[in-house]
Amino acid sequence: MLKADLQATLDRHFLDPKSYVAKDGREILHGKDWKVRVAELLERCGGRCEQGKDSEGKGDLFRCASPAADPHHLVRRSVLRDDRLAGLQALCRFHHDLLDPRKPRFGEKVSP
C-alpha cells in the first residue's frame, strides 16, 4: 500500500525527493520544501507572532507583537503530520513554549 498520492506529489514539483502528498491530501515536507513552507509562513504573518489571531486571520487587536520564531503545527506532528500552510501558525518562542506540555511552567516542579 502506497502512502503517497503520486500524481498530486508530481503536480507539486517538490524539491526534496522525500516530500510527498498523502492520499488524504496532507503534505509531508522535508529539507528544502520545509524551508520554503516556513518562508511562506513568515510572509503570511509579516514576521510577527500569530498568537491572538482567530482561524480567519482576524484579531490583530490582541495579537502578540513579538517576532515570529517557530512554526507551530496546529495538530501535533506526532499525531497526524500535516505541513500544509493552513495547519501551521507562526509563534514567538514564548507562546510556542506555552503550548509545549513537556516544558515546566512557573511554579511547577520538574520531575526527574
C-alpha positions as CSV (number, residue, x, y, z in Angstrom):
1,M,0.0,0.0,0.0
2,L,1.5,3.3,-1.0
3,K,1.3,6.3,1.4
4,A,1.6,8.9,-1.3
5,D,-0.7,10.3,-3.9
6,L,1.8,10.0,-6.8
7,Q,0.0,12.4,-9.2
8,A,-0.6,15.1,-6.5
9,T,3.1,14.7,-5.5
10,L,4.3,15.2,-9.0
11,D,2.0,18.2,-9.5
12,R,3.5,20.0,-6.5
13,H,7.1,19.8,-8.0
14,F,8.7,19.3,-4.6
15,L,12.4,20.0,-4.4
16,D,13.2,17.2,-1.9
17,P,12.6,13.6,-3.0
18,K,11.3,12.6,0.4
19,S,8.5,15.2,0.3
20,Y,5.1,13.9,-0.8
21,V,1.3,14.5,-0.7
22,A,-0.5,11.8,1.3
23,K,-3.6,10.1,-0.1
24,D,-5.8,12.2,2.2
25,G,-4.3,15.5,1.0
26,R,-1.8,16.1,3.8
27,E,1.6,17.4,2.7
28,I,4.7,15.8,4.3
29,L,7.6,18.1,3.7
30,H,11.4,17.6,4.1
31,G,14.5,19.6,3.6
32,K,14.2,22.5,1.0
33,D,10.4,22.0,0.8
34,W,10.1,22.6,4.6
35,K,12.3,25.7,4.3
36,V,10.1,27.0,1.5
37,R,7.0,26.4,3.7
38,V,8.5,28.2,6.7
39,A,9.3,31.2,4.4
40,E,5.7,31.2,3.2
41,L,4.5,31.2,6.8
42,L,6.8,34.1,7.7
43,E,5.5,36.0,4.7
44,R,1.9,35.3,5.7
45,C,2.4,36.5,9.3
46,G,4.5,39.5,8.4
47,G,7.3,38.3,10.7
48,R,5.0,38.6,13.8
49,C,3.8,36.0,16.2
50,E,0.3,34.9,15.2
51,Q,-0.9,34.3,18.8
52,G,-4.2,36.1,19.2
53,K,-5.4,35.7,15.6
54,D,-8.5,33.7,15.0
55,S,-8.9,31.0,12.4
56,E,-9.9,33.6,9.8
57,G,-6.7,35.6,10.3
58,K,-8.5,38.3,12.2
59,G,-7.9,39.6,15.7
60,D,-4.9,41.9,15.3
61,L,-6.1,44.0,18.3
62,F,-4.9,41.3,20.7
63,R,-2.2,39.8,18.5
64,C,1.3,39.3,20.1
65,A,3.8,41.9,18.9
66,S,6.8,39.7,19.2
67,P,8.8,38.4,16.2
68,A,7.8,35.0,14.9
69,A,10.5,32.4,15.8
70,D,8.9,29.0,15.4
71,P,6.5,27.3,13.1
72,H,3.8,25.5,15.2
73,H,1.6,22.6,13.9
74,L,-2.0,23.2,15.0
75,V,-2.3,19.4,15.1
76,R,0.8,17.8,16.7
77,R,3.1,16.3,14.1
78,S,3.3,13.1,16.1
79,V,-0.5,12.7,15.9
80,L,-1.1,13.5,12.2
81,R,1.7,15.2,10.4
82,D,0.4,17.8,8.0
83,D,2.8,20.5,6.7
84,R,0.2,22.5,4.7
85,L,0.2,26.2,5.4
86,A,-3.3,26.1,6.8
87,G,-2.2,23.8,9.5
88,L,0.7,26.0,10.7
89,Q,1.0,29.0,12.9
90,A,4.0,31.2,13.4
91,L,4.7,31.8,17.0
92,C,7.2,33.7,19.1
93,R,9.4,31.5,21.4
94,F,7.3,32.4,24.5
95,H,4.0,31.4,23.0
96,H,5.4,28.2,21.4
97,D,6.9,27.2,24.8
98,L,3.5,27.8,26.5
99,L,2.0,25.2,24.1
100,D,4.6,22.6,24.8
101,P,3.4,20.4,27.6
102,R,6.9,18.9,28.1
103,K,8.2,22.2,29.4
104,P,7.6,23.2,33.1
105,R,5.6,26.3,33.9
106,F,6.4,28.9,36.5
107,G,5.9,27.3,39.9
108,E,5.7,23.7,38.6
109,K,8.1,21.1,39.9
110,V,10.3,19.5,37.4
111,S,10.2,15.7,37.5
112,P,13.5,13.8,37.3
